[in-house]
């Protein structure tokens, strides 16, 4: 622990498990108090993996408190901007400030292009794009009001730099998040708020549970050569959530104080192939 985030407060969505939990624990370890949100409930029908649960969110709370930092957790859907506003207001009232936003909540759905229904496309865009926008809008003014500047980190994907085969809606959504980060960075820069997008490749999270693996295999079987498009340079092939959290913590800290409108890949080189 270096205390890089001592005294700061971070608002993190999708915090019940996986990358969101890793961000919360890592930032708490560095001294931040946490406002944590997760839907902790069922996901759209096109999403094949198991959803997070209230127990998962409770475990995140336990792990953050184990670091000695404070945390407020809420069950909320990022598609509901009013609910996010209430969460941030409560966190601000408790902690007295907001410095960091990590818009991490999102869904992934492997589907061949003509198997995607209008409802599937809308669900992925609503969560990954509108939910990210809602997250920033719920917290940005609190950072501005503090007058100290801050850092906003939008979790995009390798699919937001290159593309992800058999996920047209996901690829579209993550490209939108990449552009959103740059656009927010331009307008919020005058408030000393930095906005960057973070682009994980394959990460070992509960997104691999349920029917996710079989859904991917079914999709790849329709066009096997496309599977090589996500081949990494490094031999590990898959990152751990903590690897992504390390990058997010750096973006949240003053060590990256002159980094904004950047797209930071933590993807083992997979977007370069």
C-alpha positions in Angstrom: 0.0 0.0 0.0 1.4 3.4 -1.0 -1.5 5.6 -0.1 -1.8 7.0 -3.6 -5.5 7.7 -3.2 -5.5 8.7 0.5 -8.4 11.0 1.2 -10.1 10.4 -2.1 -13.6 8.9 -2.8 -14.3 6.7 -5.8 -17.7 5.9 -7.3 -17.6 2.4 -9.0 -20.4 0.7 -10.9 -20.6 -3.0 -11.4 -18.8 -3.4 -8.2 -20.3 -6.7 -6.9 -17.6 -9.0 -8.4 -15.0 -9.3 -11.2 -13.3 -6.2 -12.4 -15.6 -3.9 -10.4 -14.8 -5.6 -7.1 -11.1 -5.5 -8.0 -11.2 -1.8 -8.7 -13.0 -1.2 -5.4 -10.5 -3.3 -3.3 -7.5 -1.9 -5.1 -8.5 1.7 -4.6 -9.4 1.1 -1.0 -6.1 -0.5 -0.4 -4.6 2.8 -1.8 -6.6 4.8 0.7 -9.9 5.7 -1.1 -13.4 5.4 0.3 -15.8 3.7 -2.0 -19.3 4.3 -3.3 -20.3 0.9 -4.9 -23.2 0.1 -7.1 -24.3 -3.1 -8.8 -27.6 -4.3 -10.3 -27.1 -7.6 -8.4 -30.1 -9.1 -10.3 -31.0 -10.8 -13.5 -29.6 -9.6 -16.8 -31.1 -9.3 -20.3 -32.0 -12.6 -22.0 -29.1 -12.3 -24.5 -26.5 -12.4 -21.7 -25.5 -16.0 -21.2 -23.5 -15.9 -17.9 -24.7 -15.9 -14.3 -25.6 -12.5 -12.8 -24.1 -11.0 -9.7 -26.1 -11.3 -6.5 -26.6 -9.2 -3.4 -24.3 -11.6 -1.6 -21.6 -10.8 -4.1 -22.0 -7.1 -3.4 -21.9 -7.8 0.3 -18.6 -9.6 -0.2 -17.2 -6.6 -1.9 -18.2 -4.5 1.1 -16.5 -7.0 3.4 -13.2 -6.9 1.4 -13.2 -3.1 1.2 -13.8 -2.8 5.0 -11.0 -5.3 5.6 -8.6 -2.7 4.2 -9.8 -0.2 6.8 -11.6 2.1 4.4 -15.3 3.0 4.3 -17.8 1.9 1.7 -21.4 2.6 0.9 -23.0 0.0 -1.4 -26.3 0.1 -3.2 -28.3 -2.1 -5.6 -29.1 0.0 -8.6 -29.4 -0.3 -12.4 -27.1 2.0 -14.4 -29.9 2.5 -16.8 -31.7 4.3 -14.1 -30.1 7.8 -13.8 -32.4 8.8 -11.0 -31.2 5.8 -8.9 -27.6 6.6 -9.6 -28.1 10.3 -8.6 -29.6 9.1 -5.3 -26.6 6.8 -4.7 -24.0 9.5 -5.4 -26.0 12.0 -3.3 -25.9 9.6 -0.4 -22.3 8.9 -0.8 -21.4 12.5 -1.0 -23.4 13.3 2.1 -21.5 10.5 3.9 -18.0 11.2 2.7 -18.1 14.9 1.8 -16.4 14.6 -1.6 -16.1 12.7 -4.9 -12.8 12.4 -6.8 -13.0 9.4 -9.0 -15.6 7.7 -11.2 -15.1 4.2 -12.6 -17.9 3.4 -15.0 -17.3 -0.3 -15.0 -20.8 -1.9 -15.3 -21.5 -3.6 -18.6 -22.7 -6.7 -20.3 -21.4 -9.0 -23.1 -23.4 -11.2 -25.4 -21.9 -13.6 -28.0 -24.3 -13.7 -30.9 -23.9 -14.2 -34.7 -24.9 -11.0 -36.5 -28.3 -12.2 -37.7 -29.2 -13.8 -34.3 -29.2 -10.4 -32.6 -32.7 -9.2 -32.1 -33.7 -5.5 -31.9 -34.3 -6.1 -28.2 -30.8 -7.6 -27.7 -29.2 -4.7 -29.5 -31.1 -2.1 -27.4 -30.3 -3.9 -24.1 -26.6 -4.0 -24.7 -26.5 -0.4 -25.9 -28.7 0.8 -23.0 -26.4 -0.8 -20.3 -23.0 -0.3 -21.9 -23.5 3.2 -23.5 -26.4 4.9 -21.8 -25.4 3.4 -18.4 -21.9 4.7 -18.8 -23.2 8.2 -19.7 -25.6 8.0 -16.7 -22.7 7.1 -14.4 -20.7 10.1 -15.5 -23.6 12.5 -15.3 -24.5 11.3 -11.8 -21.0 12.1 -10.4 -19.3 14.7 -12.6 -20.8 17.8 -11.0 -19.8 16.5 -7.5 -16.2 16.4 -8.7 -16.5 19.9 -10.2 -18.0 21.3 -7.0 -15.1 20.0 -5.0 -12.8 22.3 -7.0 -9.9 19.8 -6.8 -10.2 18.1 -10.2 -10.5 14.4 -10.5 -10.3 11.3 -12.7 -13.1 9.6 -14.6 -12.3 6.1 -16.0 -14.7 4.6 -18.5 -14.2 0.8 -18.9 -14.3 0.1 -22.5 -12.8 -3.1 -24.0 -10.3 -4.4 -26.5 -13.5 -4.4 -28.6 -13.5 -0.6 -28.3 -10.1 -0.4 -30.0 -10.3 -3.2 -32.6 -13.5 -5.3 -32.6 -14.9 -8.5 -31.1 -16.1 -11.1 -33.5 -19.7 -12.2 -33.0 -20.6 -9.3 -30.8 -21.7 -6.4 -33.1 -23.8 -4.8 -30.4 -21.0 -5.1 -27.8 -18.4 -3.8 -30.3 -20.6 -0.9 -31.2 -21.2 -0.1 -27.5 -17.5 -0.2 -26.6 -16.5 2.0 -29.5 -19.1 4.5 -28.3 -17.5 4.4 -24.8 -14.1 5.1 -26.3 -15.5 8.2 -28.1 -17.4 9.2 -25.0 -14.3 9.3 -22.9 -12.5 11.6 -25.4 -15.5 13.9 -25.7 -16.0 14.2 -21.9 -12.2 14.8 -21.6 -12.5 17.8 -23.9 -15.3 19.5 -22.0 -14.3 18.6 -18.4 -10.6 19.5 -18.8 -11.2 23.1 -17.7 -12.3 21.7 -14.4 -9.0 19.7 -14.1 -11.0 16.5 -14.6 -9.2 13.9 -16.6 -11.3 11.3 -18.6 -9.7 8.2 -20.0 -10.9 4.9 -21.4 -9.5 1.6 -20.2 -9.5 -1.4 -22.6 -9.2 -4.9 -21.1 -8.8 -7.9 -23.3 -9.8 -11.3 -22.0 -10.1 -11.2 -18.2 -10.8 -14.1 -15.8 -14.1 -13.0 -14.3 -17.6 -14.5 -13.7 -18.5 -13.5 -17.3 -17.1 -16.9 -18.1 -19.8 -18.7 -16.1 -23.2 -20.1 -17.1 -23.5 -20.7 -20.8 -20.9 -18.1 -21.9 -18.3 -20.6 -23.1 -20.8 -22.6 -25.1 -22.3 -19.4 -26.6 -18.8 -18.4 -27.7 -18.1 -21.8 -29.1 -21.3 -21.9 -31.1 -20.6 -18.4 -32.5 -17.0 -19.2 -33.5 -18.1 -22.5 -35.2 -20.0 -20.4 -37.8 -16.7 -18.7 -39.0 -13.6 -20.3 -37.3 -11.0 -18.0 -38.9 -12.3 -15.0 -36.9 -11.2 -16.6 -33.7 -7.6 -15.6 -34.4 -8.5 -11.9 -34.4 -8.2 -11.8 -30.6 -4.9 -13.7 -30.3 -2.6 -12.0 -27.7 1.1 -11.5 -28.0 1.9 -12.6 -24.4 1.7 -16.3 -23.4 -0.7 -15.8 -20.4 -3.6 -15.2 -22.8 -5.9 -14.0 -20.0 -5.5 -11.3 -17.4 -6.8 -11.3 -13.9 -9.2 -8.6 -12.6 -6.4 -7.2 -10.4 -4.3 -6.5 -13.5 -7.0 -4.2 -14.8 -7.5 -2.6 -11.4 -3.8 -1.7 -11.3 -4.2 0.3 -14.4 -7.4 1.9 -13.2 -5.7 2.9 -9.9 -2.9 4.5 -11.8 -5.4 6.5 -13.9 -7.2 7.5 -10.6 -3.9 8.7 -9.0 -1.9 11.8 -9.5 0.8 9.7 -11.2 -1.3 10.1 -14.4 -2.2 13.8 -13.8 -1.3 14.7 -17.4 -3.0 11.8 -19.0 -6.4 12.5 -20.5 -8.4 11.5 -23.5 -6.2 8.4 -23.7 -7.2 4.9 -24.6 -5.2 2.6 -22.3 -5.1 -1.1 -23.4 -4.5 -3.9 -20.9 -5.1 -6.7 -23.4 -1.8 -8.6 -23.8 -1.4 -7.1 -27.2 -4.5 -8.6 -28.7 -5.7 -5.4 -30.3 -2.4 -5.2 -32.3 -2.8 -8.5 -34.2 
